[in-house]
Amino acid sequence: MKKFILSLGVLALTASVSMAQDKKQVAAAPAAGAAPAQNADAMKFKEEVHDFGTIPQGKPVTNEFSFKNNGKEPITINNVHASCGCTTPEWTKEPILPGKSGMIKATYNAAAAAPFSNTITVTSNVGTKVLTIKGNVEAAPSSSAPQRSSSVKTH
């Protein structure tokens, strides 16, 4: 009885995997008469990684990642998401026509003294791109003034 149940389970698993593969192939095939889908190469960035180098603590830095639409259809950016709350993204909201340029701006707050590497994920109608900002935040210098002792005198 145990062998029968085990065999039935293996058979069900095999059938389910086979059906999933068939669905993937059907989904990947373009519909008859449909225009070919654009790919992420339509959104061509000048740079995908920006190194700020060493920056001072507490002074935010910004980089603008610009890109060109090399495709034949407008590009619409659906969402831009930073991997950390310390990075704030902004982006071109209107569709970017073929041959035109758009931008993704990333501002890093530089609050913590430490090396950093954060990603910005750009989701659009032509795919997903991951941009990276990195650098090293140098600690703000501590005050060099001597600590003042209390001016209250006791007798």
Secondary structure, DSSP 8 states (H G I E B T S, - for coil): -HHHHHHHHHHHHHHHHHHHHHHHHHHHS--TT------GGGEEES-SEEEEEEEETT--EEEEEEEEE-SSS-B-EEEEEESSTTEEEEE--S-B-TT-EEEEEEEE---SSSEEEEEEEEEETTEEEEEEEEEEEE------S----------
